[in-house]
Amino acid sequence: MWAVVVVTVNLLAGPQAIVVTAPGTFKTEAGCLAAIKASVPASLDAPSKAAFASGARKYVCVRVDELGALPPH
């Protein structure tokens, strides 16, 4: 599984990575990247869009680590 993660780095607070839960998870990295391409930056508010355009806000796909996950029922 793959998930969309937004990554920012603040000079005083340091790095921050937040999983974007709205689109859910994806079976493939290609599907995840397609979701980012389809919705970013169009769905962002003005400050977030400016941060994205300047490179201060990145959206990446990260593979979900299933280690320790409960088996499906």
GUTI-906068 format. One record per residue (C-alpha): residue number from 1; x, y, z. Coordinates in nm, 2 decimals. Layout:
<atoms>
num = NUM x = X y = Y z = Z $
...
</atoms>
This chain:
<atoms>
num = 1 x = 0.00 y = 0.00 z = 0.00 $
num = 2 x = 0.11 y = 0.36 z = -0.06 $
num = 3 x = 0.00 y = 0.68 z = 0.10 $
num = 4 x = 0.03 y = 1.05 z = 0.02 $
num = 5 x = 0.25 y = 1.24 z = 0.27 $
num = 6 x = 0.30 y = 1.62 z = 0.28 $
num = 7 x = 0.64 y = 1.72 z = 0.40 $
num = 8 x = 0.75 y = 2.06 z = 0.52 $
num = 9 x = 1.06 y = 2.19 z = 0.71 $
num = 10 x = 1.03 y = 2.48 z = 0.95 $
num = 11 x = 1.35 y = 2.66 z = 1.05 $
num = 12 x = 1.26 y = 2.66 z = 1.42 $
num = 13 x = 1.04 y = 2.35 z = 1.46 $
num = 14 x = 1.22 y = 2.12 z = 1.22 $
num = 15 x = 1.07 y = 1.87 z = 0.97 $
num = 16 x = 0.71 y = 1.77 z = 0.97 $
num = 17 x = 0.55 y = 1.49 z = 0.77 $
num = 18 x = 0.17 y = 1.44 z = 0.77 $
num = 19 x = -0.02 y = 1.16 z = 0.60 $
num = 20 x = -0.30 y = 1.30 z = 0.38 $
num = 21 x = -0.59 y = 1.07 z = 0.47 $
num = 22 x = -0.86 y = 1.21 z = 0.24 $
num = 23 x = -0.76 y = 1.01 z = -0.07 $
num = 24 x = -0.70 y = 0.69 z = 0.13 $
num = 25 x = -0.43 y = 0.45 z = 0.03 $
num = 26 x = -0.32 y = 0.31 z = -0.30 $
num = 27 x = -0.22 y = -0.03 z = -0.42 $
num = 28 x = 0.06 y = 0.10 z = -0.64 $
num = 29 x = 0.30 y = 0.39 z = -0.63 $
num = 30 x = 0.18 y = 0.49 z = -0.97 $
num = 31 x = -0.17 y = 0.52 z = -0.85 $
num = 32 x = -0.05 y = 0.74 z = -0.56 $
num = 33 x = 0.15 y = 0.97 z = -0.78 $
num = 34 x = -0.15 y = 1.00 z = -1.02 $
num = 35 x = -0.37 y = 1.11 z = -0.73 $
num = 36 x = -0.11 y = 1.38 z = -0.64 $
num = 37 x = -0.09 y = 1.50 z = -0.99 $
num = 38 x = -0.47 y = 1.52 z = -1.02 $
num = 39 x = -0.53 y = 1.71 z = -0.71 $
num = 40 x = -0.22 y = 1.92 z = -0.62 $
num = 41 x = -0.20 y = 2.22 z = -0.64 $
num = 42 x = -0.56 y = 2.28 z = -0.75 $
num = 43 x = -0.71 y = 2.18 z = -0.42 $
num = 44 x = -0.48 y = 2.38 z = -0.20 $
num = 45 x = -0.56 y = 2.71 z = -0.03 $
num = 46 x = -0.36 y = 3.02 z = -0.13 $
num = 47 x = -0.09 y = 3.00 z = 0.14 $
num = 48 x = -0.04 y = 2.62 z = 0.08 $
num = 49 x = -0.03 y = 2.67 z = -0.30 $
num = 50 x = 0.24 y = 2.94 z = -0.26 $
num = 51 x = 0.44 y = 2.71 z = -0.04 $
num = 52 x = 0.40 y = 2.43 z = -0.29 $
num = 53 x = 0.51 y = 2.65 z = -0.58 $
num = 54 x = 0.82 y = 2.77 z = -0.40 $
num = 55 x = 0.92 y = 2.41 z = -0.30 $
num = 56 x = 0.86 y = 2.47 z = 0.07 $
num = 57 x = 0.58 y = 2.21 z = 0.07 $
num = 58 x = 0.62 y = 1.87 z = -0.10 $
num = 59 x = 0.37 y = 1.59 z = -0.17 $
num = 60 x = 0.53 y = 1.24 z = -0.19 $
num = 61 x = 0.42 y = 0.88 z = -0.20 $
num = 62 x = 0.55 y = 0.66 z = 0.08 $
num = 63 x = 0.51 y = 0.29 z = 0.11 $
num = 64 x = 0.30 y = 0.19 z = 0.41 $
num = 65 x = 0.50 y = -0.04 z = 0.64 $
num = 66 x = 0.27 y = -0.33 z = 0.72 $
num = 67 x = 0.50 y = -0.48 z = 0.98 $
num = 68 x = 0.30 y = -0.57 z = 1.28 $
num = 69 x = -0.03 y = -0.51 z = 1.11 $
num = 70 x = -0.31 y = -0.75 z = 1.20 $
num = 71 x = -0.40 y = -1.00 z = 0.94 $
num = 72 x = -0.73 y = -0.93 z = 0.75 $
num = 73 x = -1.04 y = -1.11 z = 0.89 $
</atoms>
